[in-house]
Each structure stands twice: as C-alpha cells, then as structure tokens.
C-alpha cells in the first residue's frame, strides 16, 4: 500500500480500532500498520530534569546535520516530530531542521515547546498542490 493509501486509511479508522490493530500486530510479530507518529530527537543534551523523562541521562553524541537529513527519506507517510535545542550555538538549529524537512518533501505544520531548552517541529508529507 502506498503512503497516501495509509494516510487515507488512518483518517477513516478510529483511534481505538487502530490501537487494537497495533496490539494484534505486536502480539503476532507482524506489523500491519504504520505508527501514529514518530519523534526524532536530534540531541540528548537537555538541561531540564523532568520527572517524566530521562533523556538527559543518555550519554551519546548528538546527530549531525547529515545524519539528521538521512532520516526523512526512510519515513514514508508518518507524521514526524523533530526535537532540537533552542537558541544559538548548537550543531542543529531551527533553520537546519526546517530546511532539511522541506528538502525531503515534508512540511512543518506545528511547533511546540517541549521544555525550557527544547523545541519540537511536527512534519507531515506534503500534499499535492501545497
């Protein structure tokens, strides 16, 4: 099924039914549905110490702009949240995030403050004519 076919099915099937489908797919080991959305964190360096998140404890390198750019082509038809550090002085900034997404054929539709130090942009596949 094409990405546009998956999008059409997702719009018609209620969330509860989709969740049941995910549980069945997990139980059988056969993925039949695309995820509801994905979150790509280009950095694990977060100065916030939220009680519900342990991302700041992970000791790994941040993504480079080239590594980040390779992610979009592998994700077909799934909404993507990209989380990155706010402000100047970081390897990946807002213009890198937005520019890489647009070059990959997705468009940003929502921005959200994830924490005092992190911002998230939501990308979706560009519709024809937009």
N, CA, C and O atoms as a Tinker XYZ file with bonds, in Angstrom:
   520  protein
     1  N      0.856000   -1.185000    0.000000    73     2
     2  CA     0.000000    0.000000    0.000000    64     1     3
     3  C      0.890000    1.232000    0.000000    63     2     4     5
     4  O      1.928000    1.242000    0.662000    81     3
     5  N      0.513000    2.242000   -0.711000    73     3     6
     6  CA     1.296000    3.474000   -0.802000    64     5     7
     7  C      1.112000    4.314000    0.456000    63     6     8     9
     8  O      0.212000    4.073000    1.260000    81     7
     9  N      1.981000    5.299000    0.604000    73     7    10
    10  CA     1.876000    6.196000    1.759000    64     9    11
    11  C      0.541000    6.924000    1.750000    63    10    12    13
    12  O     -0.080000    7.096000    2.798000    81    11
    13  N      0.094000    7.355000    0.566000    73    11    14
    14  CA    -1.189000    8.064000    0.522000    64    13    15
    15  C     -2.333000    7.131000    0.896000    63    14    16    17
    16  O     -3.315000    7.563000    1.500000    81    15
    17  N     -2.215000    5.854000    0.542000    73    15    18
    18  CA    -3.229000    4.875000    0.935000    64    17    19
    19  C     -3.265000    4.689000    2.436000    63    18    20    21
    20  O     -4.338000    4.579000    3.031000    81    19
    21  N     -2.072000    4.654000    3.060000    73    19    22
    22  CA    -2.013000    4.548000    4.521000    64    21    23
    23  C     -2.655000    5.771000    5.169000    63    22    24    25
    24  O     -3.388000    5.634000    6.149000    81    23
    25  N     -2.391000    6.965000    4.637000    73    23    26
    26  CA    -2.955000    8.188000    5.202000    64    25    27
    27  C     -4.472000    8.167000    5.120000    63    26    28    29
    28  O     -5.153000    8.568000    6.064000    81    27
    29  N     -5.003000    7.702000    3.998000    73    27    30
    30  CA    -6.450000    7.644000    3.819000    64    29    31
    31  C     -7.077000    6.675000    4.819000    63    30    32    33
    32  O     -8.117000    6.974000    5.404000    81    31
    33  N     -6.454000    5.525000    5.015000    73    31    34
    34  CA    -6.971000    4.541000    5.976000    64    33    35
    35  C     -6.934000    5.114000    7.379000    63    34    36    37
    36  O     -7.882000    4.943000    8.146000    81    35
    37  N     -5.829000    5.807000    7.730000    73    35    38
    38  CA    -5.715000    6.372000    9.078000    64    37    39
    39  C     -6.816000    7.381000    9.350000    63    38    40    41
    40  O     -7.306000    7.463000   10.477000    81    39
    41  N     -7.212000    8.141000    8.357000    73    39    42
    42  CA    -8.265000    9.139000    8.570000    64    41    43
    43  C     -9.622000    8.493000    8.792000    63    42    44    45
    44  O    -10.465000    9.064000    9.484000    81    43
    45  N     -9.850000    7.332000    8.230000    73    43    46
    46  CA   -11.167000    6.702000    8.321000    64    45    47
    47  C    -11.315000    5.768000    9.522000    63    46    48    49
    48  O    -12.432000    5.526000    9.978000    81    47
    49  N    -10.228000    5.255000   10.025000    73    47    50
    50  CA   -10.300000    4.284000   11.114000    64    49    51
    51  C    -10.140000    5.010000   12.450000    63    50    52    53
    52  O     -9.161000    5.730000   12.646000    81    51
    53  N    -11.095000    4.830000   13.376000    73    51    54
    54  CA   -10.994000    5.487000   14.679000    64    53    55
    55  C     -9.738000    5.044000   15.438000    63    54    56    57
    56  O     -9.234000    3.937000   15.250000    81    55
    57  N     -9.255000    5.930000   16.289000    73    55    58
    58  CA    -8.032000    5.658000   17.035000    64    57    59
    59  C     -8.123000    4.362000   17.835000    63    58    60    61
    60  O     -7.159000    3.597000   17.861000    81    59
    61  N     -9.254000    4.095000   18.488000    73    59    62
    62  CA    -9.394000    2.874000   19.296000    64    61    63
    63  C     -9.191000    1.626000   18.440000    63    62    64    65
    64  O     -8.550000    0.671000   18.879000    81    63
    65  N     -9.728000    1.628000   17.233000    73    63    66
    66  CA    -9.558000    0.481000   16.351000    64    65    67
    67  C     -8.103000    0.346000   15.910000    63    66    68    69
    68  O     -7.581000   -0.764000   15.807000    81    67
    69  N     -7.452000    1.478000   15.651000    73    67    70
    70  CA    -6.047000    1.430000   15.268000    64    69    71
    71  C     -5.185000    0.907000   16.402000    63    70    72    73
    72  O     -4.252000    0.139000   16.169000    81    71
    73  N     -5.487000    1.316000   17.633000    73    71    74
    74  CA    -4.727000    0.818000   18.778000    64    73    75
    75  C     -4.887000   -0.691000   18.933000    63    74    76    77
    76  O     -3.922000   -1.389000   19.244000    81    75
    77  N     -6.098000   -1.196000   18.718000    73    75    78
    78  CA    -6.322000   -2.642000   18.766000    64    77    79
    79  C     -5.491000   -3.335000   17.684000    63    78    80    81
    80  O     -4.937000   -4.410000   17.914000    81    79
    81  N     -5.407000   -2.719000   16.513000    73    79    82
    82  CA    -4.591000   -3.270000   15.438000    64    81    83
    83  C     -3.117000   -3.314000   15.805000    63    82    84    85
    84  O     -2.427000   -4.279000   15.476000    81    83
    85  N     -2.627000   -2.284000   16.482000    73    83    86
    86  CA    -1.232000   -2.283000   16.925000    64    85    87
    87  C     -0.978000   -3.402000   17.925000    63    86    88    89
    88  O      0.048000   -4.078000   17.856000    81    87
    89  N     -1.902000   -3.599000   18.848000    73    87    90
    90  CA    -1.738000   -4.675000   19.837000    64    89    91
    91  C     -1.694000   -6.034000   19.150000    63    90    92    93
    92  O     -0.867000   -6.879000   19.493000    81    91
    93  N     -2.579000   -6.248000   18.184000    73    91    94
    94  CA    -2.596000   -7.516000   17.456000    64    93    95
    95  C     -1.298000   -7.701000   16.672000    63    94    96    97
    96  O     -0.735000   -8.796000   16.645000    81    95
    97  N     -0.828000   -6.635000   16.041000    73    95    98
    98  CA     0.420000   -6.717000   15.284000    64    97    99
    99  C      1.587000   -7.033000   16.208000    63    98   100   101
   100  O      2.462000   -7.824000   15.856000    81    99
   101  N      1.605000   -6.424000   17.376000    73    99   102
   102  CA     2.675000   -6.682000   18.342000    64   101   103
   103  C      2.624000   -8.131000   18.827000    63   102   104   105
   104  O      3.660000   -8.790000   18.930000    81   103
   105  N      1.431000   -8.623000   19.123000    73   103   106
   106  CA     1.276000   -9.983000   19.631000    64   105   107
   107  C      1.690000  -11.031000   18.597000    63   106   108   109
   108  O      2.237000  -12.073000   18.956000    81   107
   109  N      1.436000  -10.763000   17.335000    73   107   110
   110  CA     1.753000  -11.731000   16.276000    64   109   111
   111  C      3.134000  -11.516000   15.673000    63   110   112   113
   112  O      3.649000  -12.383000   14.966000    81   111
   113  N      3.735000  -10.356000   15.952000    73   111   114
   114  CA     5.043000  -10.054000   15.395000    64   113   115
   115  C      4.989000   -9.579000   13.952000    63   114   116   117
   116  O      6.021000   -9.485000   13.288000    81   115
   117  N      3.798000   -9.283000   13.466000    73   115   118
   118  CA     3.641000   -8.818000   12.085000    64   117   119
   119  C      3.084000   -7.406000   12.089000    63   118   120   121
   120  O      1.927000   -7.183000   12.445000    81   119
   121  N      3.916000   -6.457000   11.691000    73   119   122
   122  CA     3.487000   -5.067000   11.646000    64   121   123
   123  C      2.624000   -4.847000   10.418000    63   122   124   125
   124  O      3.090000   -5.028000    9.293000    81   123
   125  N      1.393000   -4.467000   10.614000    73   123   126
   126  CA     0.467000   -4.222000    9.516000    64   125   127
   127  C      0.123000   -2.745000    9.367000    63   126   128   129
   128  O     -0.466000   -2.348000    8.362000    81   127
   129  N      0.479000   -1.934000   10.342000    73   127   130
   130  CA     0.110000   -0.527000   10.325000    64   129   131
   131  C      1.343000    0.336000   10.553000    63   130   132   133
   132  O      2.292000   -0.075000   11.220000    81   131
   133  N      1.312000    1.530000    9.990000    73   131   134
   134  CA     2.353000    2.498000   10.285000    64   133   135
   135  C      2.113000    3.087000   11.669000    63   134   136   137
   136  O      0.975000    3.102000   12.140000    81   135
   137  N      3.160000    3.571000   12.328000    73   135   138
   138  CA     2.967000    4.227000   13.627000    64   137   139
   139  C      2.066000    5.451000   13.497000    63   138   140   141
   140  O      1.912000    6.008000   12.410000    81   139
   141  N      1.469000    5.865000   14.620000    73   139   142
   142  CA     0.641000    7.067000   14.633000    64   141   143
   143  C      1.512000    8.282000   14.342000    63   142   144   145
   144  O      1.125000    9.148000   13.558000    81   143
   145  N      2.680000    8.354000   14.964000    73   143   146
   146  CA     3.686000    9.364000   14.641000    64   145   147
   147  C      5.018000    8.920000   15.207000    63   146   148   149
   148  O      5.073000    7.968000   15.985000    81   147
   149  N      6.080000    9.587000   14.834000    73   147   150
   150  CA     7.422000    9.292000   15.318000    64   149   151
   151  C      8.029000   10.560000   15.889000    63   150   152   153
   152  O      7.697000   11.666000   15.461000    81   151
   153  N      8.920000   10.397000   16.857000    73   151   154
   154  CA     9.658000   11.530000   17.398000    64   153   155
   155  C     11.140000   11.290000   17.160000    63   154   156   157
   156  O     11.674000   10.249000   17.544000    81   155
   157  N     11.799000   12.241000   16.532000    73   155   158
   158  CA    13.235000   12.181000   16.278000    64   157   159
   159  C     13.879000   13.240000   17.156000    63   158   160   161
   160  O     13.625000   14.432000   16.985000    81   159
   161  N     14.711000   12.809000   18.092000    73   159   162
   162  CA    15.441000   13.753000   18.940000    64   161   163
   163  C     16.840000   13.896000   18.371000    63   162   164   165
   164  O     17.614000   12.939000   18.372000    81   163
   165  N     17.170000   15.086000   17.886000    73   163   166
   166  CA    18.492000   15.297000   17.305000    64   165   167
   167  C     19.533000   15.543000   18.383000    63   166   168   169
   168  O     20.729000   15.602000   18.097000    81   167
   169  N     19.080000   15.687000   19.619000    73   167   170
   170  CA    20.002000   15.890000   20.734000    64   169   171
   171  C     19.486000   15.187000   21.985000    63   170   172   173
   172  O     18.280000   15.100000   22.213000    81   171
   173  N     20.412000   14.695000   22.782000    73   171   174
   174  CA    20.058000   14.157000   24.093000    64   173   175
   175  C     20.509000   15.123000   25.188000    63   174   176   177
   176  O     20.251000   14.885000   26.367000    81   175
   177  N     21.177000   16.207000   24.808000    73   175   178
   178  CA    21.678000   17.142000   25.806000    64   177   179
   179  C     20.580000   18.133000   26.183000    63   178   180   181
   180  O     20.339000   19.114000   25.479000    81   179
   181  N     19.934000   17.863000   27.282000    73   179   182
   182  CA    18.833000   18.702000   27.750000    64   181   183
   183  C     19.101000   19.101000   29.195000    63   182   184   185
   184  O     19.286000   18.236000   30.051000    81   183
   185  N     19.124000   20.394000   29.475000    73   183   186
   186  CA    19.378000   20.822000   30.849000    64   185   187
   187  C     18.172000   20.649000   31.773000    63   186   188   189
   188  O     18.313000   20.756000   32.991000    81   187
   189  N     17.018000   20.391000   31.228000    73   187   190
   190  CA    15.834000   20.168000   32.067000    64   189   191
   191  C     15.945000   18.793000   32.711000    63   190   192   193
   192  O     16.525000   17.874000   32.133000    81   191
   193  N     15.403000   18.662000   33.874000    73   191   194
   194  CA    15.434000   17.386000   34.585000    64   193   195
   195  C     14.002000   16.978000   34.916000    63   194   196   197
   196  O     13.623000   16.834000   36.078000    81   195
   197  N     13.216000   16.798000   33.844000    73   195   198
   198  CA    11.792000   16.479000   34.016000    64   197   199
   199  C     11.625000   15.124000   34.700000    63   198   200   201
   200  O     12.369000   14.184000   34.421000    81   199
   201  N     10.651000   15.032000   35.590000    73   199   202
   202  CA    10.402000   13.796000   36.321000    64   201   203
   203  C      9.912000   12.677000   35.410000    63   202   204   205
   204  O     10.072000   11.502000   35.741000    81   203
   205  N      9.324000   13.018000   34.280000    73   203   206
   206  CA     8.763000   12.001000   33.386000    64   205   207
   207  C      9.697000   11.641000   32.236000    63   206   208   209
   208  O      9.308000   10.873000   31.357000    81   207
   209  N     10.917000   12.173000   32.215000    73   207   210
   210  CA    11.818000   11.952000   31.080000    64   209   211
   211  C     13.245000   11.743000   31.582000    63   210   212   213
   212  O     13.705000   12.449000   32.479000    81   211
   213  N     13.935000   10.776000   31.002000    73   211   214
   214  CA    15.331000   10.543000   31.393000    64   213   215
   215  C     16.308000   10.787000   30.252000    63   214   216   217
   216  O     17.440000   10.305000   30.284000    81   215
   217  N     15.867000   11.540000   29.237000    73   215   218
   218  CA    16.707000   11.759000   28.057000    64   217   219
   219  C     18.040000   12.405000   28.432000    63   218   220   221
   220  O     19.051000   12.139000   27.783000    81   219
   221  N     18.059000   13.229000   29.445000    73   219   222
   222  CA    19.273000   13.938000   29.852000    64   221   223
   223  C     20.323000   12.991000   30.423000    63   222   224   225
   224  O     21.491000   13.367000   30.526000    81   223
   225  N     19.935000   11.764000   30.799000    73   223   226
   226  CA    20.881000   10.798000   31.359000    64   225   227
   227  C     21.614000   10.000000   30.284000    63   226   228   229
   228  O     22.602000    9.329000   30.582000    81   227
   229  N     21.150000   10.063000   29.052000    73   227   230
   230  CA    21.769000    9.295000   27.967000    64   229   231
   231  C     23.081000    9.961000   27.551000    63   230   232   233
   232  O     23.128000   11.171000   27.329000    81   231
   233  N     24.114000    9.182000   27.450000    73   231   234
   234  CA    25.449000    9.694000   27.102000    64   233   235
   235  C     25.810000    9.280000   25.675000    63   234   236   237
   236  O     26.591000    8.351000   25.472000    81   235
   237  N     25.239000    9.970000   24.695000    73   235   238
   238  CA    25.522000    9.698000   23.284000    64   237   239
   239  C     25.740000   11.024000   22.563000    63   238   240   241
   240  O     25.339000   12.082000   23.048000    81   239
   241  N     26.379000   10.950000   21.399000    73   239   242
   242  CA    26.614000   12.152000   20.599000    64   241   243
   243  C     25.312000   12.609000   19.949000    63   242   244   245
   244  O     24.449000   11.791000   19.629000    81   243
   245  N     25.178000   13.912000   19.756000    73   243   246
   246  CA    24.038000   14.456000   19.028000    64   245   247
   247  C     24.165000   14.100000   17.551000    63   246   248   249
   248  O     25.262000   13.816000   17.070000    81   247
   249  N     23.048000   14.116000   16.834000    73   247   250
   250  CA    23.083000   13.891000   15.389000    64   249   251
   251  C     23.751000   15.061000   14.688000    63   250   252   253
   252  O     23.614000   16.211000   15.104000    81   251
   253  N     24.473000   14.755000   13.623000    73   251   254
   254  CA    24.988000   15.824000   12.762000    64   253   255
   255  C     23.876000   16.204000   11.791000    63   254   256   257
   256  O     22.870000   15.502000   11.696000    81   255
   257  N     24.050000   17.300000   11.076000    73   255   258
   258  CA    23.053000   17.715000   10.085000    64   257   259
   259  C     22.912000   16.637000    9.011000    63   258   260   261
   260  O     21.795000   16.351000    8.580000    81   259
   261  N     24.027000   16.028000    8.566000    73   259   262
   262  CA    23.964000   14.974000    7.548000    64   261   263
   263  C     23.219000   13.739000    8.050000    63   262   264   265
   264  O     22.416000   13.161000    7.318000    81   263
   265  N     23.479000   13.328000    9.299000    73   263   266
   266  CA    22.762000   12.174000    9.863000    64   265   267
   267  C     21.266000   12.476000    9.957000    63   266   268   269
   268  O     20.431000   11.632000    9.631000    81   267
   269  N     20.946000   13.663000   10.398000    73   267   270
   270  CA    19.546000   14.073000   10.509000    64   269   271
   271  C     18.875000   14.058000    9.139000    63   270   272   273
   272  O     17.736000   13.607000    9.020000    81   271
   273  N     19.557000   14.542000    8.102000    73   271   274
   274  CA    18.982000   14.613000    6.753000    64   273   275
   275  C     18.669000   13.229000    6.189000    63   274   276   277
   276  O     17.774000   13.097000    5.354000    81   275
   277  N     19.384000   12.200000    6.627000    73   275   278
   278  CA    19.136000   10.843000    6.114000    64   277   279
   279  C     17.889000   10.201000    6.720000    63   278   280   281
   280  O     17.451000    9.157000    6.236000    81   279
   281  N     17.314000   10.784000    7.748000    73   279   282
   282  CA    16.152000   10.189000    8.413000    64   281   283
   283  C     14.881000   10.325000    7.584000    63   282   284   285
   284  O     14.154000    9.344000    7.426000    81   283
   285  N     14.594000   11.496000    7.055000    73   283   286
   286  CA    13.316000   11.762000    6.372000    64   285   287
   287  C     13.008000   10.801000    5.227000    63   286   288   289
   288  O     11.884000   10.303000    5.154000    81   287
   289  N     13.957000   10.517000    4.327000    73   287   290
   290  CA    13.618000    9.627000    3.212000    64   289   291
   291  C     13.219000    8.220000    3.647000    63   290   292   293
   292  O     12.575000    7.505000    2.880000    81   291
   293  N     13.586000    7.807000    4.854000    73   291   294
   294  CA    13.256000    6.455000    5.309000    64   293   295
   295  C     11.866000    6.362000    5.934000    63   294   296   297
   296  O     11.384000    5.259000    6.192000    81   295
   297  N     11.219000    7.488000    6.180000    73   295   298
   298  CA     9.925000    7.515000    6.855000    64   297   299
   299  C      8.857000    7.945000    5.874000    63   298   300   301
   300  O      8.813000    9.104000    5.463000    81   299
   301  N      8.001000    7.023000    5.502000    73   299   302
   302  CA     7.025000    7.308000    4.451000    64   301   303
   303  C      5.621000    7.459000    5.024000    63   302   304   305
   304  O      5.056000    6.493000    5.537000    81   303
   305  N      5.060000    8.647000    4.942000    73   303   306
   306  CA     3.665000    8.850000    5.300000    64   305   307
   307  C      3.353000    8.894000    6.782000    63   306   308   309
   308  O      2.183000    8.837000    7.160000    81   307
   309  N      4.366000    8.994000    7.635000    73   307   310
   310  CA     4.140000    9.027000    9.083000    64   309   311
   311  C      4.460000   10.426000    9.587000    63   310   312   313
   312  O      5.530000   10.950000    9.279000    81   311
   313  N      3.567000   11.049000   10.352000    73   311   314
   314  CA     3.918000   12.351000   10.943000    64   313   315
   315  C      5.182000   12.218000   11.808000    63   314   316   317
   316  O      5.346000   11.237000   12.534000    81   315
   317  N      6.057000   13.202000   11.722000    73   315   318
   318  CA     7.341000   13.151000   12.417000    64   317   319
   319  C      7.496000   14.386000   13.290000    63   318   320   321
   320  O      7.360000   15.511000   12.807000    81   319
   321  N      7.779000   14.186000   14.569000    73   319   322
   322  CA     8.145000   15.284000   15.461000    64   321   323
   323  C      9.659000   15.302000   15.551000    63   322   324   325
   324  O     10.275000   14.275000   15.838000    81   323
   325  N     10.266000   16.451000   15.310000    73   323   326
   326  CA    11.713000   16.605000   15.441000    64   325   327
   327  C     11.963000   17.530000   16.628000    63   326   328   329
   328  O     11.479000   18.661000   16.662000    81   327
   329  N     12.724000   17.034000   17.597000    73   327   330
   330  CA    13.016000   17.786000   18.814000    64   329   331
   331  C     14.470000   18.238000   18.774000    63   330   332   333
   332  O     15.367000   17.435000   18.515000    81   331
   333  N     14.705000   19.525000   19.031000    73   331   334
   334  CA    16.048000   20.074000   18.960000    64   333   335
   335  C     16.208000   21.175000   20.008000    63   334   336   337
   336  O     15.225000   21.685000   20.546000    81   335
   337  N     17.480000   21.538000   20.291000    73   335   338
   338  CA    17.788000   22.562000   21.290000    64   337   339
   339  C     17.375000   23.936000   20.808000    63   338   340   341
   340  O     17.523000   24.260000   19.630000    81   339
   341  N     16.857000   24.742000   21.718000    73   339   342
   342  CA    16.511000   26.137000   21.419000    64   341   343
   343  C     17.775000   26.996000   21.433000    63   342   344   345
   344  O     18.762000   26.671000   22.093000    81   343
   345  N     17.716000   28.088000   20.694000    73   343   346
   346  CA    18.762000   29.093000   20.770000    64   345   347
   347  C     19.971000   28.809000   19.905000    63   346   348   349
   348  O     20.081000   27.743000   19.300000    81   347
   349  N     20.888000   29.784000   19.851000    73   347   350
   350  CA    22.086000   29.671000   19.013000    64   349   351
   351  C     23.152000   28.800000   19.678000    63   350   352   353
   352  O     23.076000   28.479000   20.864000    81   351
   353  N     24.149000   28.432000   18.869000    73   351   354
   354  CA    25.307000   27.730000   19.409000    64   353   355
   355  C     25.193000   26.219000   19.432000    63   354   356   357
   356  O     26.002000   25.558000   20.083000    81   355
   357  N     24.210000   25.648000   18.739000    73   355   358
   358  CA    24.054000   24.198000   18.701000    64   357   359
   359  C     24.279000   23.726000   17.277000    63   358   360   361
   360  O     24.051000   24.478000   16.329000    81   359
   361  N     24.728000   22.476000   17.116000    73   359   362
   362  CA    25.053000   21.984000   15.779000    64   361   363
   363  C     23.843000   22.025000   14.851000    63   362   364   365
   364  O     23.984000   22.356000   13.674000    81   363
   365  N     22.670000   21.698000   15.355000    73   363   366
   366  CA    21.453000   21.735000   14.546000    64   365   367
   367  C     20.533000   22.804000   15.109000    63   366   368   369
   368  O     20.188000   22.778000   16.291000    81   367
   369  N     20.135000   23.747000   14.260000    73   367   370
   370  CA    19.240000   24.814000   14.706000    64   369   371
   371  C     17.925000   24.734000   13.935000    63   370   372   373
   372  O     17.734000   23.833000   13.118000    81   371
   373  N     17.028000   25.668000   14.192000    73   371   374
   374  CA    15.696000   25.631000   13.573000    64   373   375
   375  C     15.760000   25.676000   12.054000    63   374   376   377
   376  O     15.005000   24.964000   11.391000    81   375
   377  N     16.641000   26.495000   11.485000    73   375   378
   378  CA    16.709000   26.569000   10.025000    64   377   379
   379  C     17.212000   25.259000    9.425000    63   378   380   381
   380  O     16.785000   24.886000    8.332000    81   379
   381  N     18.122000   24.542000   10.121000    73   379   382
   382  CA    18.566000   23.224000    9.662000    64   381   383
   383  C     17.403000   22.231000    9.679000    63   382   384   385
   384  O     17.190000   21.487000    8.722000    81   383
   385  N     16.660000   22.236000   10.779000    73   383   386
   386  CA    15.536000   21.298000   10.927000    64   385   387
   387  C     14.495000   21.555000    9.843000    63   386   388   389
   388  O     14.094000   20.630000    9.136000    81   387
   389  N     14.058000   22.791000    9.710000    73   387   390
   390  CA    13.013000   23.125000    8.738000    64   389   391
   391  C     13.515000   22.917000    7.304000    63   390   392   393
   392  O     12.806000   22.332000    6.484000    81   391
   393  N     14.715000   23.385000    6.995000    73   391   394
   394  CA    15.256000   23.261000    5.643000    64   393   395
   395  C     15.439000   21.815000    5.211000    63   394   396   397
   396  O     15.148000   21.469000    4.066000    81   395
   397  N     15.915000   20.973000    6.108000    73   395   398
   398  CA    16.112000   19.557000    5.791000    64   397   399
   399  C     14.780000   18.879000    5.544000    63   398   400   401
   400  O     14.656000   18.072000    4.623000    81   399
   401  N     13.787000   19.194000    6.349000    73   399   402
   402  CA    12.462000   18.620000    6.149000    64   401   403
   403  C     11.855000   19.041000    4.833000    63   402   404   405
   404  O     11.340000   18.203000    4.091000    81   403
   405  N     11.904000   20.322000    4.530000    73   403   406
   406  CA    11.335000   20.822000    3.274000    64   405   407
   407  C     12.041000   20.203000    2.067000    63   406   408   409
   408  O     11.392000   19.863000    1.078000    81   407
   409  N     13.358000   20.056000    2.143000    73   407   410
   410  CA    14.112000   19.445000    1.046000    64   409   411
   411  C     13.731000   17.978000    0.853000    63   410   412   413
   412  O     13.856000   17.444000   -0.249000    81   411
   413  N     13.272000   17.333000    1.912000    73   411   414
   414  CA    12.876000   15.924000    1.837000    64   413   415
   415  C     11.417000   15.753000    1.426000    63   414   416   417
   416  O     10.933000   14.625000    1.330000    81   415
   417  N     10.707000   16.860000    1.181000    73   415   418
   418  CA     9.329000   16.759000    0.712000    64   417   419
   419  C      8.285000   16.730000    1.804000    63   418   420   421
   420  O      7.133000   16.375000    1.554000    81   419
   421  N      8.675000   17.102000    3.024000    73   419   422
   422  CA     7.700000   17.208000    4.106000    64   421   423
   423  C      7.563000   18.676000    4.480000    63   422   424   425
   424  O      8.430000   19.486000    4.151000    81   423
   425  N      6.495000   19.017000    5.155000    73   423   426
   426  CA     6.235000   20.404000    5.526000    64   425   427
   427  C      5.939000   20.461000    7.017000    63   426   428   429
   428  O      5.271000   19.578000    7.554000    81   427
   429  N      6.437000   21.502000    7.692000    73   427   430
   430  CA     6.179000   21.644000    9.123000    64   429   431
   431  C      4.788000   22.243000    9.316000    63   430   432   433
   432  O      4.422000   23.225000    8.670000    81   431
   433  N      4.024000   21.632000   10.219000    73   431   434
   434  CA     2.641000   22.054000   10.449000    64   433   435
   435  C      2.374000   22.488000   11.882000    63   434   436   437
   436  O      1.311000   23.033000   12.179000    81   435
   437  N      3.326000   22.253000   12.768000    73   435   438
   438  CA     3.099000   22.609000   14.165000    64   437   439
   439  C      4.444000   22.781000   14.859000    63   438   440   441
   440  O      5.404000   22.069000   14.564000    81   439
   441  N      4.499000   23.722000   15.774000    73   439   442
   442  CA     5.677000   23.907000   16.611000    64   441   443
   443  C      5.218000   23.847000   18.063000    63   442   444   445
   444  O      4.137000   24.329000   18.402000    81   443
   445  N      6.048000   23.253000   18.915000    73   443   446
   446  CA     5.686000   23.135000   20.328000    64   445   447
   447  C      6.929000   23.273000   21.190000    63   446   448   449
   448  O      8.010000   22.815000   20.821000    81   447
   449  N      6.765000   23.902000   22.326000    73   447   450
   450  CA     7.842000   23.969000   23.306000    64   449   451
   451  C      7.815000   22.666000   24.103000    63   450   452   453
   452  O      6.842000   22.382000   24.801000    81   451
   453  N      8.874000   21.881000   23.998000    73   451   454
   454  CA     8.954000   20.600000   24.695000    64   453   455
   455  C      9.394000   20.807000   26.133000    63   454   456   457
   456  O      8.909000   20.133000   27.041000    81   455
   457  N     10.309000   21.735000   26.337000    73   455   458
   458  CA    10.814000   22.072000   27.668000    64   457   459
   459  C     11.421000   23.473000   27.556000    63   458   460   461
   460  O     11.426000   24.052000   26.470000    81   459
   461  N     11.929000   24.023000   28.654000    73   459   462
   462  CA    12.573000   25.340000   28.535000    64   461   463
   463  C     13.759000   25.342000   27.572000    63   462   464   465
   464  O     14.136000   26.399000   27.066000    81   463
   465  N     14.351000   24.176000   27.312000    73   463   466
   466  CA    15.536000   24.109000   26.456000    64   465   467
   467  C     15.286000   23.466000   25.096000    63   466   468   469
   468  O     16.139000   23.562000   24.213000    81   467
   469  N     14.142000   22.813000   24.902000    73   467   470
   470  CA    13.895000   22.063000   23.674000    64   469   471
   471  C     12.628000   22.528000   22.961000    63   470   472   473
   472  O     11.639000   22.897000   23.595000    81   471
   473  N     12.678000   22.502000   21.634000    73   471   474
   474  CA    11.535000   22.823000   20.786000    64   473   475
   475  C     11.257000   21.621000   19.894000    63   474   476   477
   476  O     12.172000   20.868000   19.561000    81   475
   477  N     10.004000   21.440000   19.507000    73   475   478
   478  CA     9.651000   20.372000   18.580000    64   477   479
   479  C      8.900000   20.934000   17.383000    63   478   480   481
   480  O      8.035000   21.797000   17.534000    81   479
   481  N      9.233000   20.441000   16.190000    73   479   482
   482  CA     8.500000   20.769000   14.969000    64   481   483
   483  C      7.861000   19.489000   14.454000    63   482   484   485
   484  O      8.508000   18.443000   14.396000    81   483
   485  N      6.579000   19.575000   14.076000    73   483   486
   486  CA     5.889000   18.428000   13.510000    64   485   487
   487  C      5.873000   18.565000   11.994000    63   486   488   489
   488  O      5.475000   19.598000   11.455000    81   487
   489  N      6.315000   17.502000   11.309000    73   487   490
   490  CA     6.339000   17.464000    9.858000    64   489   491
   491  C      5.378000   16.398000    9.353000    63   490   492   493
   492  O      5.216000   15.349000    9.977000    81   491
   493  N      4.749000   16.671000    8.229000    73   491   494
   494  CA     3.900000   15.693000    7.542000    64   493   495
   495  C      4.281000   15.712000    6.068000    63   494   496   497
   496  O      4.878000   16.672000    5.579000    81   495
   497  N      3.932000   14.650000    5.377000    73   495   498
   498  CA     4.203000   14.589000    3.938000    64   497   499
   499  C      3.431000   15.691000    3.231000    63   498   500   501
   500  O      2.257000   15.922000    3.522000    81   499
   501  N      4.084000   16.361000    2.313000    73   499   502
   502  CA     3.461000   17.447000    1.563000    64   501   503
   503  C      2.378000   16.880000    0.657000    63   502   504   505
   504  O      2.611000   15.918000   -0.075000    81   503
   505  N      1.190000   17.484000    0.709000    73   503   506
   506  CA     0.102000   17.088000   -0.180000    64   505   507
   507  C      0.317000   17.732000   -1.539000    63   506   508   509
   508  O      0.959000   18.777000   -1.644000    81   507
   509  N     -0.216000   17.112000   -2.573000    73   507   510
   510  CA    -0.120000   17.681000   -3.917000    64   509   511
   511  C     -0.761000   19.061000   -3.921000    63   510   512   513
   512  O     -1.841000   19.255000   -3.363000    81   511
   513  N     -0.103000   19.997000   -4.539000    73   511   514
   514  CA    -0.637000   21.348000   -4.642000    64   513   515
   515  C     -0.316000   22.239000   -3.474000    63   514   516   517
   516  O     -0.727000   23.399000   -3.471000    81   515
   517  N      0.403000   21.751000   -2.472000    73   515   518
   518  CA     0.765000   22.580000   -1.319000    64   517   519
   519  C      2.233000   22.866000   -1.326000    63   518   520
   520  O      2.733000   23.551000   -0.434000    81   519
